[in-house]
Amino acid sequence: MNLREASAARSPPAALKARDRGDGVIVQLASLVRALAASSYRRQLALLAAGVVAVVCANAAGQIRLNAWHGAFFDALEQRAVDVFSVQLLVFGAIVSVLLVMVVAQTWLQEMLKVRLRAWLINDLLDEWLVPKRAYRLALAGEFGVNPDQRMQEDARHLTELSAELGVGLLQASLLLASFVGVLWLLSAQVVFNTASGSLVIPGYLVWCALGYALLGTWAAWLVGRPLIPLNAERYSREAELRFSLVRLSESAEAIALYAGEPEERRVLDRVVGRVIGIMRELANKLARLTWVTSGYGWLAIVVPILVAAPGYFGGSLSFGALMMVVNAFYQVQQALRWYVDNFSRIADWRATLLRVVSFRNALLMLESLDADGERITYADHPDGRLGLGDLSIRLTDGRATLDDRRFELQPGERVLVAGEPGSGKSMLFRALAGLWPCGSGTIALPPREEMMFMPQRPYLPLGALRGTVTYPAAPDAYSEEEVRAALERVDLAALIPALDREERWDRSLSLDERQRLAFARLLLHAPRWVILDDASSALDEEHLLLMLSIFEQELVDTAVMAVGRRAGRAGSFFDRTIRLHRLNHEVEPALQPATPSA
């Protein structure tokens, strides 16, 4: 029975769903900030953040000085004062030189902030994901376990880059706003309205105009751009589904070709691509609507400061230089206030990505509590360091798997076959022994984990050189050259010795027969005291089967073996005893569910 058959599809775990939908952006962001504060990256990121703040403050001071230069420069133009004009050109060169250094420094610090943020987040997610057995159990957590590769690669990259860019942008906009609001307030005193009853000066007139214009644009952007947040989240989900489908097709190309299944695969891909194109079309329409607001706001901002300051200029209370100062200060305030308008689509993108990353991280942290109140197998350390089962009953989709020996203990050096018919729950028993399927009742007492080895039907071959594949999960240099060569020769894979340091996709280039024999070479190197097999020799011919089994009669004579399979077959004389696995059919609500790539 495979994993998908072992779990019935139902809605995601209630705790995860409630936490994901109930938390606002502040709570989601706070959970990441707490994780960052507890990490070893906090000092580096704090220094980078302090550097960004210092540079942005210096940049704001430079902008204020440049605004004052506008007044003197344009007054010199108006007065045709060549000497003052020449001096102001030199002043401009000095100001711009300093600002250029600040901009370059800010760009470098911002990019380094992205690098360190991503290093922290990807390492944090990997640390949580690779907690023993958690990556496997995540696949049972419903939609939260879908496409973890995208969550940790693309979503983490996108979130950290947007966080750095938007964070620095918001800081800069806030400082410019605080700086130039004061400038505008002072210049407002020079905007005099001449009326029939006399002159009128409105305190902070230019500031209120700038604030009113910016608030109007922000409200319009929020109103039009709200739908972008859920649409962006949906787009990332659909893109991940498409990538999963393409990778799956690529890895199964041989089987598809043998079945001549290309037309059917195209039909399936057309449906997946159609979903991606559909969501992109919706996003395009919504972005076009938002562009009406952002672009219109930007074009009007060119003329609005001149219009609001025109009464003072035409009334003679504002010089041409002062008018240019008003225009520049108004522009800086608008740039600061319109930051939200211009970045609404990116903020929506950031919120959608934050939601995906935080929900994924929450799923990792809460896996151990899923179905905590349900029926669970009890795991314990065996007092004598052996493997023992007590009243074990494993929950399946619509029944249970039980052993005919209710109290069972595997002795050192003993060889036991657990036999069962197809669908009796053999694979679930194998996973339960490994701690991957805790759904059921009874007790499993285990020896120390470092003394055990689990050998599935399809051995896992990691990426990299063949040497690391043979020594896995130990490091490639954990065993000497002679030990690795001897192990390969012992399982009749001497032909692979010249390729020990060659990197390729060994899981594709080796046949299942060769992969199973390589797993036995791995077994020889690690020499565990307890071995659990799940049809680990199913692809071997009789000659190689006997060769593999002879390992337990020669090199690993003291190693205990529990093999899960249909029947003893050709290896009948190898086992000391046989235990039967039975399936009891009745409806049972499974505790966990598999993730589906279409979620």
N, C-alpha and C positions, 0 to 999 in steps of 0.2 A: 504494500500500500504506500502510495506516495504522500507527500506532505499535504497537497491540496485536497486529496481525498480524505485526509484525516481530520479536516476541519470544515465545518459548514459555513458558508458565507453569511455574515450578518453585519450589522452596523458596527463602526469602530467602538472600542471600549469607552464606556460612558464617561469615565474619569478624564480620559484624554480629550474627548470631544468637548466636554464642559469647560475644561481648562483652556482649550484652544480658542473656543468661541467667546468665553466669558471675559478673558483678560483683554484690557485695552492696550494701546501702544505703549503707554508709560510703564505698565506692569511688565510687558514683554521686554522692553528695553532694559528695565531695571534688573531683570533676571540675568541678562547678558553682562551688565555692568558688574553685578556681584561676582559672577564667575571670573570676569577679567581681574577684579580687585584681589581675588584669591590666587591668581596665577603668577608664574615667575616672570611674565611679560609686563607686569604693571609698572616697574621702574622705567624700563625702556620707553614705554608708551607715555608715561607721565612726563619724561624729559622731552620727548618729541612734541607733546601737546603744549608744554610750557614754551618751547621754542616757537611753535606756531603762533601762540598768543602774543609773544614779544614782537615777532616780525609783523603781525597784523596790526598791532598797536603803532609800531613805527611807520607802517604804511599809511595808517589813518592820519598820523601827524603830518606826514609828507603831503597828503592830499589837502589838508587844511592850509599848509604853506603854499601849495600850488594855487589854491583858490584865491588867496590874498594876492598872489602874483598876477592873476587875471585882472584885478582892479587896477594895479599900477601899470600894467602893460597896455591895456586898452585905453586908459586915460592918456598915456603917452601918445598913442595913435591919434586920439581925438584932438590932442593939443599940438600934434605934429612936432613933438619934442624928440629930435633925433638922438641926442645924447642919452636921454632917459631910456629911449627905445633900445639903444645898443646895450646899455647896462642890463636892462631887463632880459635881453636875449642871453647874456652870460648867466644871469640868475636862473633862468629857465634851464640852461644846460646843467647847472649844478643840482637843481632840484630833481630833474629827470634822471640824472646819474644815480643819485641816492635811491630814488624810487625803483629804478631798474634793478639795483642790487637787492632791494627788499623783495621785489616780485620773484626774482630768480631763487632767493633763499626760501621764500614761501612755497614756491613750486616744489623745490627739492624736499623740504620738510613734509609737505602734504603727501608726496609720493612715498616717502619713507614711512609715513604714518600708515598708508595703505598696506605697505609690505608687512609691517610688524603686526597690524591688526589681522591681516589674513593669516599670518603665521600662527598667531594666538588662536584664532577661531578654528582653523582646520585642525590644529593639534588638540584643541579642547574636544571637538566633535569626534576625532579619531580615538582619543583616550576613552570617551564614553562608549563609543561604538564597539571597541575591541575589548571591553570587559568580557571575560570568559563567558561564552554562550550567548552573549547579548546580541551580536550581529545576527545569529540564527533566529533568536526569538523575536527580533524586530520584524522579520518577515511574517510573523503571525499577528502583528499589531494593526492589521487593517490598512486603511489609506495612509496612515502615518508612517508605515514601513515601506511605502512605494518609492522606488528609485532613490535609495540613499546616496548613490553616486552623484546624482544631480544636487542633492541637498548639501553635500560636503564639498563638491567642487564648484559648480556654477553658482549656486545660491550663496555659498560662503564668499566667493570672490565678489559677486555683485553687491552683496550687503556691505562688505568692508570698504569697497571702493566708493559706493554711494554715501556711506556713513562719513568717510573722510571728506569727500567733496562737499556734501551738504553741510556737515558740521563746520568746516572752515568757512564756507560761504555764509552761513548764518552768523558766525562770529564776526566776520568782516562787515556784513551788512549792519549788524547791531552797533558796532563801533562807529561806522560812518554815519549812521543815523544819529547816534548820541552826539557826535562831533558837529555835524552840519545843521542839526536842529538849532543849536545855539547861534550859529552863524546866520541862519535865516531869521531867527528871532530879532537879532540886532539890526539886520538889514530891513526888517519890517517897519522900523521907525522912520525909514526914508521914503516909504511909499505913502504919499499924502494924497488924499482925495479932496479935491476942491469942489465944494458945494455952494449953493446959494447962501447958506447960513454961515459959511466959513470953511476952514480946513478941518479934515477929519483923518485921524491916525488910528488904525485898529491894532491894538497890541497883538503881536504874533501873527499878523494877517497872513504872511507867506507860509508860516508853519501850518496854520489851519487849512490853507488851500492844498498844501502838499499832502497833509494827512487825509483830507477828504477825498482827494483824487486817488490816493493809494488804497484807501479802504473800499472805495467803489470798485476798483479793479480787482482787489482781493476777493470781495464778495462774489463778483461775477465769475472769477476763475474757480472758486470753490463750488459754486452752483453748477457750473458746466462740467467741471472736471471730476466730481465725485465718483461717477461710474467707472473711472479708470482703475480704482483700487482693486475691486473684485475681478475686473477683466484682466489685469496684469497677473494676478494670482492664477487665474484659469489658464492664461497663456502658458505660464511656466509648467503647469501640470500637463498640458497637451504637448508641449515641446518634449518633455521628458518621456511621455508615452511614445512619441514618434521615434526618439532616439533608441528607446528600449526595443521597439519593433524592428528597427534597422539592424541593431546589433544581433538580435536573436536570429534574424534571417541570414545575416552574414555567417554566424556560427553554425547554422544548420543548412548551409548551402548544398552540401553533398546529399543529405537526406531529401531535401526538396527536389533536387535534380533527379534523383532516383525515382521519386513518385511523380515526376513531371508536374509538380505542384505550383509552378511559377504563376499561372493565371489566377489561382486561388490566393496566393500570397499577394499578388498585385491588387486583387479585390479588397483584401484586408487592409493593405497599405493605403489604398485610395480612401477608405473610410477614415483611417487615422489622419492622413494628410488633409482630408476635407475638414476635420475638426480644427486642425491648426490654422488652415486658411480662413475658416469661418470666424475664429476668435480674432485673427489678425485683421479681418475686414471690419469687425466691430470696433477694434481699437483704432483703426484708421479713421473711421467715421467720428468717433468721440474725440480723437486728437485734432481733427479738422475743425470741429466745433470749438475746441479750446483755443485753437490758433486764432479764431476770430477775436477772442478776448485779448490774448497776450500780444498779438501783433498790433491790433488796433490801439491797445493801451500804450504800446511803445511808440507808435507814430505820433499819437496825440501829445505824448510827453515832451516832444521836441518844441511844440509851440505854446503849451500851457504855461510854462514859467514866464515867457515873454508877455502873454496876455494878462496874467495876474499882476505883473510888475509894470505894465505899460502906463497906468495912471501916474505913477511916481515919475517915470522918465519924461513923459510928455508935460507933466506939471512942473518939471525943472528940479524936483527934489532929489532925483537920482541921476548921477552922471552916467556916461556910457560905460565907464569902467565898473561902476557899482552895479549897473544893469547886468553886465557879464558875470560879476560875482554872484548876483542873484540867480542867473541862469545856471551857472555851474553848481552852486550850493543846492538849488532846487533839483538839479539833475542827480546829485549825489544822494539827496534825501529820497528821491524817487527810486533810484537804483536800490537803495537799502529797503525801502518799503515794498517795492515791486518784486523783491527777491522771492516772496511766496508765490506771486502771480507767475513769474517766469519758471519757477521750479515745481509747480504743482504736479505736473505729470511725473517728474522724477521723485517727488515725495510720495506720490501714489505708488510708484514702482518700489521705492524703499520700504514702504509699509507692507506691501504684498510680500516682498522678499523676507523682511523681518518676521512676518507671520509664519512663513514656511520654515525658516531656520529654527525659530523658537519652538514651534510645534514639534519639529523633528527632535530637537534636544530634549523637550519635555517627555516625548515618547520614550527616549532612551533612559531618562532618569526614572520613569515610572513603570518600566517593564516588570520589575520584580513585584510590583503591587497589583498587577493585572490579575483579576479573578482571585484575589487573595482570600476571599471568603468561600471559594469553590473547593471541590474535592481535589486534594493534592497528594502526590506520592511523598513520603518522608525519606529524606536522604540523610545518611549518617556515616560516620567513620567506623569501620569494623574494628572491634577491640583487638583482634588478632591479625589485622592487616589483610583480611581475605575478602572475597566477594560473597555476599549472602543476600537472599531474597526472602521476604516474609509476607505471605498473604498478598502477593502482588496482583493487582488488577489494573489494567491499562485502559483508559477511556478512548474509544474510537468514535467515528462519525455516528454510527447507529448501533453501537454495541460495546462490548468489552473483550479484551484479550486476557486470558488467564492461563497459568501453567497447571499441569496436573499434579505437580509436586509443590504443595503450598509452602513448605519450608525447604529451602534449597541453599546449599553452601558449596562453593567451588573450592576444592582443595588444591594446594600447591602441586603443580605438575599434572593435574588431572585434565582430561580432555572430554568435554561434554558437548553434545549436539542438542540444540533446541530446535525441534522439527515442527513445522506447521504447514497447512495447506495455503495456497494463494488467498490473500485477503484475510488471513487469520490475525494479522497484526505483527508480523515478524519485524518489519522495519520500525514500527512504533516501539517494540520492545528494545531494539538496538538503540534507538534514540533515548528511550527512557533510562537505559543503563548509563548512557553518556550524560544524562542530566538535561537533555534538550527537550524532552517531552514530559513535563511533570504532572500531566493530567491523569488522575487515577487515584488509587488507594494502595495501602500496604507500605512496606519498607524496603529500601535498597541500601544495604551496608557495603561500603566500598573500601578497597585498599587505598593507599596513598596514590594520588593522581599521577605522580611522576613515575610510578611503577606500572602504569597501564598504557595500553595502546589500542585504539579502536580502528578497525580496518573495514571501510565501507566497500561496496561492490565497485564503485567507480572512484579510484584513489584521486586525491587532490594533488595536482602538480603546479606549484607556484611559478610565477614568471621569473625569468632569469636563466642563469647557467645550469646545466644538468647537475653539476656537483651539489648546488644548493637544493635541487629537487630531491636528490638521493638522501641528503642529511636532514631534510625538513622534519620537524620544526626547529632543529638545532641549526646553528650557523654553519655556512659552508666549510669553515676552517675548524669545526669542532672535532673532526676526525681526520686522521692522517691519510695521505695519498694511498698508502698500502691497504688501509682498512676499507676505503671506498672501492678500490679496484677489486679487492677480494670479495666484497659483498656482491658486486655486479657479476663477477665470474661465478659465484655460487648459485645465482639464479639464472644462469645462462644468458646474461646480457653483456658478455665481454665485448661484443661488437660496439657497444656505446662508450667504451672507455676513452677512445680518442676524442670523443665529443664532450668530455666532462666540463670543459671551460667554454663551451659554445652556448650562446644565448639564442633561444628560439621558443616558439610556442610548443613546448613538449607535450602539452595536453592534446594538441592536434596532430603532431607528427608521429606520436607513438600509438600503436594499436592498443585496444583494451587489454589484450593478452600481455603485451609488454608493460603496460602501466601496472597491471596487477603483480607481475613479477618484480617490477621496480619497488612496489610497496613492500614486498617481502625482503628485498635488499635493505630497505629502510628499517624494517623490523630487525634484521640481523645487527645493524649498527646500534640501535637503541637498546636491544636485548631487554625488553620489559619482562616483568614476572607474571603479568596478567594480560591476556590478549582476547579481545572480543571481535569476532569476524561476522560480517553480514554479506554472505555470498561473495566473499573476497577472492574466490578462485573460480568463479562461474565461467570465465572465458578461457580457462586453461585446458589444454589437451591432457590426456592421461599421463603422458610422460612428464610434462611440466608439473602437473598436480602432485604426482608422487615425489618429484624433486622438491617442491615447496614444503610438503608435509614432512619430508625427511629432516628439515631444519629443526623441527620440534623433537626429533629422535636423536639428534646429534648436538648441534650448537646450543639449542634452547631446551634441553631435556627437562629442566626444572620449571619451565614456563607453563602456567595453567592456560588452557584454551577453552573458550566458550564460542561455538559457532552457531549462528542463527541461519537456518536454511530450510528447504522443503523436505529433503531426505538425505541420508548418508551417501547413497549412491556408490561411486567408486572408492570413496574414502571410508566405507563402513567399518573396516577393521581398525581404523585410526582412533575412533572414539571409545572411551571407557563406558559411557552410558548415554542414553537418549531420554530427553524430557519432551513431552508433547505440549504444544501451544494451541489453545482452543479459542474460538471466537463465540461469544454469547451475544446473539442479536436482540437488541431492543433499543428504543430511542433514547439517546443521551445528548444533552446540549453540550457541545464541546467548549472547552475553556478558552481556546485561542482560535484565531483564524489567520489564514495566509493573506499576505498583501497581494493585490492584483495590479498589474501595470496599467490597467485602464482607469484606476481610481483618480 
